[in-house]
């Protein structure tokens, strides 16, 4: 029998969590599960990346603030859809667990994919009060990193038996090392430092720009070789462009906004850099690794589980400009080092982070949750 799963998110847009959902929908067999996505606010054209099966989308138009009108709309929709299981993701969708209970749904999963800048370390007492209140309602939890799994157990009090740690997967065929010449935007002899992601506060892209500017100011001869690429959109994009323009270095950087050709862009980069203040498990790090790129990342969240310092990249403290500068310089004059660390990154991506393994792990959690709900329902009938 095909199980119907309703996935509830705050918004379905370009992002790592959404990318993981797309990979899941494109991999899990439609004969086992069919999927519906409910966005509490809205959804974007990113949904068109789902190609393997039909997935219906609903937007509830939740307004900012504490209004509860969305709960009635969600309750009505859940009663109409009659799902077998509801899967919520992150704090912004957690309240939907209460609505699922009211709608009579007893099989639920909640996923933790990372925390935003307003609660970097998961210690906000109001948010944790909500998390603990929802804890008895959630049948099983999925955490995308060991860091998040430990936090759920330690700070939220989730029993070990309910926590399932599943790494995101990456398409190592679509994302692969560069073969042939680099695209035209950078000279073949350049070293391109690059990043891809939402340009929001938690990603801290201005920190990367500051490090790039400092290298150019201290060692202007580096301008012959160093280039910077940041792909994505958000409030920090204008800030970064202004910083580069003010430093007279805009001609050495490319910040094109949102792009649909990320695999091609990854292949044009030499060293991937992620300066985040916090991360769950970064899909872009996984994609960079699959492309054979060494990764410079901040030592936060799940980054330390993906980047092995000195083996497939370097870890730096968040917000530490001097260490970030030294990390970039570590690779700038060392093509052999880039090649060695990049090869190690590619091997790890292929061996540890496959999409089929991720999808089957999710399926195991869904099946366990559904089986328990059926047993409980049978016991209540007796």
N, C-alpha and C positions, 0 to 999 in steps of 0.2 A: 504494500500500500504506500502511495506517495504521501509524504508528510508535508504539510503546508507551514512554512516558517515566515513569520512577519518580523522584519528587522526594523527597529525604531532608532532613528538617529536625530540629532538636532537639525542638521542640514546635510544634504548630500551634494558635495561640491568637489573640486579638485583637492586632493589631499591623500596622505598615506593611508588613513583608515579606509577611505572610500576605495582606494586602489586595491587594498586587501580584500574588500568586499567583492569588487569586480572579479578578481582572480578566483575567489571562492565560487561565485555564481557561474563562471566560465569553466569550472573544473568539476564541481559536484554533479553527478548524473541526475538529469531531470526526472528520471524514473524513480529516484529515491526521495527527492525533495523538490518542491516548487517554492518560489520566494516572492514575497511582496515587501517593498520598502516604504515605510512611512517616515517622512521628514516632518518634524514638528514645525519647522519654519518653511523651507522651500528646497527645491532640488535644481540641478543644473544639467547642461548637456553632457557632463561627464558620464551620465548613465548610458550613453550610447556606446560606451566601450564594452558593455555587456552584449556578447554576440552568440553565446552558446544556447541560450534559452530565453523565453519571454519572462521578464520581471516587471510587474506592475508597480507604479510609483504613485504615492498620494502625498500631497502637501497640506498641512493643517493651518499654515499661516499664523503660527503663534507669534503674538506681539511681544516686544521686550517688556520686562516687568513681571509682576507677580499675579497677573490675571489668570483665572482658571478656566476660561471658556474653552481652551484647547482640550482640557480633560474630557469634557462632554463630547466634543467632536471625535476624540480618539476612542472613547468608550463605544460610541455609536458605530464607528468604523470597525472596531474589533468584533463587535457583535455581528456585524454584517459579514466580515471576512471569515470568522470562525476558524482561526488558525489552530494548529496543533501545538505550536510553540511560539513564544515571543522572545526575541533576542534584542535587548537594548545595549547601547554602546556609550560609554563614558558618562560622566556626571550629568551632562546637559540632557540626557535622555533617561536618567535613572528613575525619575518620578513616574514614568510610564509603567513601571513595575506595579505601582499601586492601582493604576487604571486597569492593567491586565488582570489583576486579582478581582477587581470589581466586575470585570467582564466575564468572569468564570474560567479564566485560563490558568491552569495549574502547572504547566511545563514552561519554565522560563530560564533564560541564560542572560548573564550580563557580562559584557566585555570591557576590560580596561586597556585602553590603547595609549595612554599618556595623559599628562596633566598640563594645563595651560598656565600662563604667566601669573594669573590671579591666585593660583594654588600650586606653586611649583613642586612642593615636597609633600603635598597631601596632608597638611596639618591644620587646615582651617577648621575650626571646631564646628561651625554651622554646617559646612559641607559634610564633615564626618558624622555629624548627628543624623543627617539624611541618609548617608551610606549605611549606618548601623540600623536605622529604622527599616531600611529596605532589605537588609540582610536575610531575615527569615523568609522573605517572599521569593528570593532568587534560588532556583534549584541548583544551578552550577555557575561558576565564574570561569571566564577565560582571561588570562593575563598574557600579553604579548612579550613580556620579558620576565626574567627571574626577579629583577628589582621590583616590578609591580606585584608579582606574586607574593614576595616577602612582605611588602607593605600591606596588602590585603589581609594577610594572616596576622601580622604584628599589630597594625594600627586599627584595622576595622574589625578584627576578631572573626574573620571568616574561617571556618574549619578547614583543615588541610584537605580533607576528602572532597571538598567542594571546589577546590582551586585546580585549574588545568592550565599549565603554562604552554603556550603554543607560539613558536616563532612565526613571523610572516614568511612567505615564500617569495622567490623571485624567478622570473622567466629567464633562464640562462641561455636560451636560444635567441630571444628578442634582444636581450641585453648581453652583448658580447664584446670582446676587445676589438679595437680598431684594426682594420686591415687596409693598407694603402695610405694615400696622402690625407692630410688633415683638410677639412673644409676651408674655404677661402678667407674666413674672417680672421685667422691667425696665421702668422708665418710658420712654415714647417719647423723651424728651429726654436720657436717660442716654447716656453713652459706655461701652460694654461692652468691656472687655479680656478676651479669652478664649483658651483653649487646649484641645486635645484630645490625649490620648495616655496611654501607660502611665505611671503615677506611680511610676517607679523612679529610682534614684540618677542615672543618666546624663542623665535629662531635667531634673533640677535645678529642679523646680517650687517648692521653698521660696524660690529666688532671686526668682521672680516675686512670690510672696506678700510677701516682705520689701520689695520695691520698692513694692508697692501700699500696705502699711502705712506706709512712710516718707512717701509722698505725703499720706496721710490725717492723719498726725501733724503734718507741717510746714505743711500747708494744709488745715485741717479743713473749710473751706468747700467743698472739692472733693467732700465726701461727698454733696452734693446731686445730683451728676451721675455720679461714677465708680462703676462696678460691675465685679466680677471673676467670671469663670466658668472653672472647670477641670473638664473631663469626662474621666473615666477612673478606674481603680483601681490600687492598688499600695501598697507600704509608705509612700510619702511622703504619701498622702492624709491619714492620721491626723495626721501632723506639720503639714501645712498647715492642717487644721481647728483644731488646738490653737493654732497661731500666731494665726490670725484671732480665735479665741475669747478668747485672752489679751489681744489688743489691743482687744477690744470692737468688732470690725468684722465679726463673722460675719454680721450682717444685710445687709451690702453684698456678700456673696459667695455663690456657689452652686457646690457641689462634689458633684454627685449620684452620683458613681461611674460605672460603665459604663452607657452608653445605646445604644439601637439606632436613634435618630433623629438621627444626626450631621448630615445635610444640613440639617435644620430648625434644629438648634442653631447651626450655622455661620451661618445666615441671621439669627440673633438677635444675633450678635457684630458689633462695629464695627471692632475692631483685633485681629488674631490675634498671639499672643505665644508664642515657643518659646525657652525659656532653656537649652537643652541644653548639656551639656559636649562632646558630639560627635554628629554625624549622618552618615548616608550621604546619601540623598536622602529628605527627609521627605515622606511621603504627605499628612500633615495640612497642611503648608505648601502643597502643590499644591491640596488641596481648598479651603483658605482663599483662595488666589489665584483659583480658579474661581468662588468666591462673591463675588468683587469686594472682598476685604478687604486693606488694607495689612498687611504682616507685619513685626513686630519680632522679629528672631532673632539669636542669637549667631553671631559670625563664625567658625564651625567647620565642618569637613567640607564637605559639599555645600550647606550653607545659602548660602554665598557665590556659588554658581552659580545659585540661584533668586532670591535677594533682591538687587536692584540698589539700593544705598543712595541714598536720596533720590528714587527713581523709583517703586518699588512697595513701599517699606518702608524700614526702617532696620536696620543691622547694629551690634551692640554686642559688646564683648569679653565672653567668658564669665566669670561670677562678679563682674562690675564693677557693684556696686549703684548707684553714682552715675550711670553712663551709662544704665543701665536706667531709672532714675527719670526722667532727662531725655528719654529716648525716649518714655515714656508721656505725659509732659507735652507733648511735641511735638505729639501728636495730641489731647490732652484738650480743648483749646479751639479746635480747628480742623476743623470739619465739612467745609469746602471742601478741606482738605488730605487728609482721609480719603477723600473722594470721588475726588479726582484720582489719588491713589496706588492706590486700589482699582480704578479703571477701568483703569489700566496693568497691574495684576496680572491682571485678567480677560482682557485682550487676550493677555498672554503665555501664560496657561494654555490658551487656545483655540488659539493658533498654534504652540506649541512642545511641548506635553505631552499629545498625544492618546493614548488607549488603543489604537486600531488601529495607530498607528505603532509603539508599544512592542511590541505582540504580533507584528507582522511582523518586527521586529528580532530578537526571540527566535527566531522561526521560522527566520530566516536562519542563526542560530548553530546551531540544532538540525540543520538540513539540511546545513550544512557539516561538522558533526561526524560525522553519520551517513554521509555520502558518503565521507569519509576513512576511516572504520572499514571500510566495504565494500571500498574499494580495497586497504587493507592486508590484509584477509582473503583477497581474491582473489590477491594476490601471494604470501601464505603457501601457498596451495593449489597454486600453479604449481611 
